[in-house]
Amino acid sequence: MVKNRAKSRYKMVDISNIIEIRDLTKTYTDGLGGKALDGLSLKVKRGEFLSIIRPSGSHDQAKVHYCT
């Protein structure tokens, strides 16, 4: 339970997702203008595992960097 500061009451908060990302976008402005991320959304619930498997050169390192 988390205390709501606007009111002096407690309210239940859903904490079933330990990671939640919605519509994450990253565009490089280095002259090439490539998109590393375009609308990435994901949820990882308590007890689940996340693994990113990629071909070489697919900018997944950028995905992990911007998700942390």
Backbone hydrogen bonds, N-H to C=O, Kabsch-Sander energy under -0.5 kcal/mol:
donor,donor_aa,acceptor,acceptor_aa,energy
2,V,11,K,-1.5
4,N,9,R,-1.8
5,R,3,K,-0.7
7,K,4,N,-0.5
9,R,4,N,-0.5
11,K,2,V,-1.6
15,I,13,V,-0.6
18,I,16,S,-0.6
18,I,44,V,-2.2
19,I,44,V,-1.7
21,I,42,L,-2.9
24,L,40,L,-2.9
26,K,37,L,-1.7
28,Y,34,G,-3.0
36,A,26,K,-2.1
36,A,34,G,-0.6
37,L,26,K,-1.8
39,G,24,L,-0.5
40,L,24,L,-2.4
42,L,21,I,-2.0
44,V,19,I,-2.8
46,R,16,S,-2.4
48,E,45,K,-2.5
53,I,51,S,-0.6
58,S,55,P,-1.2
63,K,59,H,-1.4
64,V,60,D,-2.2
65,H,61,Q,-2.4
66,Y,62,A,-2.5
67,C,63,K,-0.9
68,T,64,V,-0.7
68,T,65,H,-0.8
